[in-house]
């Protein structure tokens, strides 16, 4: 009876195009699932005389047997408890599961095969790996990977990380990120100086213009090494110059009434050495891991001058060496310290003189004094060691370029505009070169003669002309580069101590006390401010936007608008003087229009 019902069920299944196993399971779902499947497989081993497509079943069975080696896991799903009717649109040959089981059962003879139903897992998309919404499955380890947007500024560290990831078995993930991790072509080109002036603004060219886009993310804090600027060496300049000043106060004959101990010099010198080691090690890591950022700082029209700061700081440490530590320095040390100066000066001074994009009239700014004052500091150290020819050589080179730089900055040839308020402290750099030059010439000549006094009086006048302008130094923000602007005040105080040894009067002694007090208070105030910004406000090293500019100017789609603005400006300037009674104003307006028109044509031709 059951056999006839089973044959009748198979006929209905073949008529409707359904596999016989599914039709049988749906009709007999009330029985035990495993026993039904086993009995049905036994019945399927016998030939079915009424089968409509025996050859097709054999071909499908052979195809399923060939794919048996490729089958990893057969997953069975739970069927509804009482299905009434199941409709399949595919043909029987498109579902080889039944044929595969029939072939397997026939080959094993009487061997029973048990199939166990398994519930469908809840995370179907995650288990099967097939995306449900068109998005790739998210691996939790991906969120732990480093941000690849900074790899364009890395050197060999990026490649080293990829090699380590490949050894760990993350080759696929690194392949997906390969296009992001490799530097863009624009980062391999030296950025022209005009690009810095066009993309940046501010007194130190450290702010991105509104029309520009940064190549690094602005919505998050960058890695520390990318935020660590070359201007950090200015801290060492301020502290080490204080060590020299307190050494002069303790050893000078005219300041014995102050009773200064050499222990102050020793403490400040040790602090300077510790700062030099920390800052140098940190910036060395930046050179190793983010060389692209260092290269962009070198091509920056203002930051390039701070590359002289590490070597000036080393010269200060040699000059401020306590007598209790070492008495006489070897002469070879002077040649080692002055070699980097000579290399940098050949590069920078050559650009000033060549008349190219980085000519002095185009890139002149007060921070250029850092590239000149090193000559006088090196000359001072060489003369202290007893060297004559080398000291005179660097003194002559520094004197020639300081004269040109002094005239250029006095006339403000690059822009013919006044310096912004934030840049007022850099005026003290005018004092640094003549004050150090006076001491260097005094050591070369062996006495504080008229040449040394001329240089000292120039420095003293510039110092007083800045000190009386109180409004110059109010209402601007703190910057780490200020440390480089403090050592000129200390240099003027040291030169005054040297001058008081020659002209020992009450006035010179009072002047020594005043200048040394102002220098110490300024450095102390900067030290406290730096500590507050570093540990309280935590904004001492913000994102260095000046190194994140793009190599190419962003495309502007409204050029006609700018040309129209330029033309209307010329017309407005002409009409401004059209009602004037003086003809020379009209002529001036016409000449300015001609100059503006010619400049616009030259820019368009370039």
Secondary structure, DSSP 8 states (H G I E B T S, - for coil): -HHHHHHHHHHHHHHHT--HHHHHHHHSTTS-HHHHHHHHHHHHHS--TT-S-HHHHHHHHHHHHHTTTT----------TT-S-----S-GGG-THHHHHHHHHHHHTT-----------S-HHHHH---SSS-----TTGGGS--GGGGGG-SHHHHHHHHHHHHHT-HHHHHHTHHHHS--GGGGS---HHHHHHHEETTTT-EE-TT--BSS-SSS---HHHH--GGGGHHHHHHHHHHHHHHHHHH-STTGGG---HHHHHHHHHHHHHHHHHHHHHHHHHHHH-HHHHHHHHHSTTGGGGGGHHHHHHHHHHHT--TTT-S---HHHHHHHHHHHHHHHHHHHHHHHHTSTT-HHHH--GGGGHHHHHHHHHHHHHHHHT--HHHHHHHHHHHHHHHHHHHHHHHTTTT-S---GGGGGGGGHHHHHHHHHHHHHHHHHTS--HHHHHHHHHHHHHHHHHHT-GGGGSS----GGGGGGTHHHHHHHHHHHHHHHHS--HHHHHHHHHHHHHHHHHHHHHHHHHHIIIIIS--SS---GGG-B-SS----S-HHHHHHHHHHHHHHHHHHTTT-S-HHHHHHHHHHHHHHHHHHHHHHH-
